[in-house]
Amino acid sequence: FIELTRDICSETQGIYALRVKGDSMIDALVNDGDLVIIRHQETVENGQMAAVWLPEDGETTLKYFYLENDQVRLRPANPTMTDFFRPAAQCQVKGKVIAVIRQM
């Protein structure tokens, strides 16, 4: 458990944290080891940063989300990485990023 002040997160329901592994979102100021605070929701708007479960890969990824017809484009915020695509049926939005916590 972590405690958050109301300045960081005024919501009390459906909030959880994930620790980031990797550097795919560095240009969004999300680094390896950071905690991202997620609001649980099953849909997000195009362009929002989301935690997306990829059942076929057995992992959750943190990327910018774009629904394009029957597929999802997941865009990293790292210029050395490219967008990747999955059928929409193979992607499950688990929540929207609402805050990032970094230890110094």
C-alpha positions as CSV (number, residue, x, y, z in Angstrom):
1,F,0.0,0.0,0.0
2,I,1.0,3.6,-0.6
3,E,-0.6,6.7,0.8
4,L,-1.4,9.6,-1.5
5,T,-2.3,13.1,-0.5
6,R,-5.4,14.6,-2.1
7,D,-3.0,16.9,-4.1
8,I,-1.8,13.9,-6.0
9,C,-5.1,12.0,-6.2
10,S,-8.4,13.2,-5.0
11,E,-10.2,10.0,-5.9
12,T,-10.5,7.2,-3.4
13,Q,-12.1,4.3,-5.4
14,G,-10.6,2.2,-8.2
15,I,-7.1,3.6,-7.8
16,Y,-4.0,1.4,-7.9
17,A,-0.2,1.7,-8.6
18,L,2.1,-0.1,-10.9
19,R,5.9,-0.1,-10.9
20,V,7.3,0.7,-14.4
21,K,9.8,-1.6,-15.9
22,G,11.6,-0.4,-19.0
23,D,12.1,2.8,-20.9
24,S,9.4,2.9,-23.5
25,M,7.8,6.1,-22.0
26,I,10.9,8.2,-21.2
27,D,9.8,11.1,-23.3
28,A,6.6,11.3,-21.3
29,L,8.8,11.6,-18.2
30,V,8.0,8.0,-17.0
31,N,11.2,6.2,-16.2
32,D,12.1,2.6,-15.2
33,G,11.3,2.2,-11.5
34,D,8.7,4.9,-11.3
35,L,5.3,4.3,-9.8
36,V,2.3,5.2,-12.0
37,I,-1.0,5.8,-10.3
38,I,-3.8,4.3,-12.4
39,R,-7.6,4.9,-12.3
40,H,-9.2,1.6,-13.1
41,Q,-11.4,2.0,-16.2
42,E,-12.0,-0.3,-19.2
43,T,-11.9,2.4,-21.9
44,V,-9.7,5.5,-22.6
45,E,-9.7,8.2,-25.2
46,N,-7.3,8.1,-28.1
47,G,-4.0,9.5,-27.1
48,Q,-4.3,8.9,-23.4
49,M,-1.6,7.0,-21.5
50,A,-3.1,3.6,-20.4
51,A,-2.2,0.4,-18.8
52,V,-3.1,-2.3,-21.3
53,W,-3.2,-6.0,-20.6
54,L,-2.0,-8.1,-23.6
55,P,-3.2,-11.7,-22.8
56,E,-1.3,-13.3,-25.6
57,D,2.0,-11.8,-24.3
58,G,1.1,-12.4,-20.7
59,E,2.0,-8.8,-19.7
60,T,0.7,-5.3,-19.1
61,T,2.2,-2.5,-21.1
62,L,2.1,1.3,-20.5
63,K,1.7,3.2,-23.8
64,Y,-0.4,5.9,-25.5
65,F,-3.5,4.1,-26.7
66,Y,-5.3,4.6,-30.1
67,L,-8.3,2.5,-31.2
68,E,-8.2,2.4,-35.0
69,N,-11.2,0.4,-36.4
70,D,-10.7,-3.2,-35.2
71,Q,-7.1,-2.8,-34.1
72,V,-5.2,-0.9,-31.3
73,R,-2.1,1.1,-31.9
74,L,0.2,1.3,-28.8
75,R,2.6,4.2,-29.1
76,P,5.7,4.4,-26.9
77,A,7.2,7.7,-25.9
78,N,10.7,6.8,-26.8
79,P,12.2,7.8,-30.2
80,T,14.1,4.6,-30.5
81,M,10.9,2.5,-30.4
82,T,8.1,2.1,-32.9
83,D,4.4,1.8,-32.5
84,F,3.0,-1.7,-32.4
85,F,-0.4,-3.0,-33.3
86,R,-2.7,-5.6,-31.9
87,P,-6.2,-6.7,-32.8
88,A,-8.6,-4.8,-30.4
89,A,-9.9,-8.2,-29.2
90,Q,-6.4,-9.0,-27.9
91,C,-6.1,-5.8,-25.8
92,Q,-7.8,-5.1,-22.5
93,V,-7.5,-1.5,-21.1
94,K,-7.0,-1.8,-17.3
95,G,-6.8,1.9,-16.5
96,K,-5.7,5.4,-17.3
97,V,-2.5,6.9,-15.9
98,I,-3.4,9.9,-13.6
99,A,0.0,10.5,-11.8
100,V,3.6,9.4,-11.8
101,I,5.7,9.1,-8.6
102,R,9.5,9.0,-8.7
103,Q,11.8,8.5,-5.9
104,M,15.0,10.6,-5.9
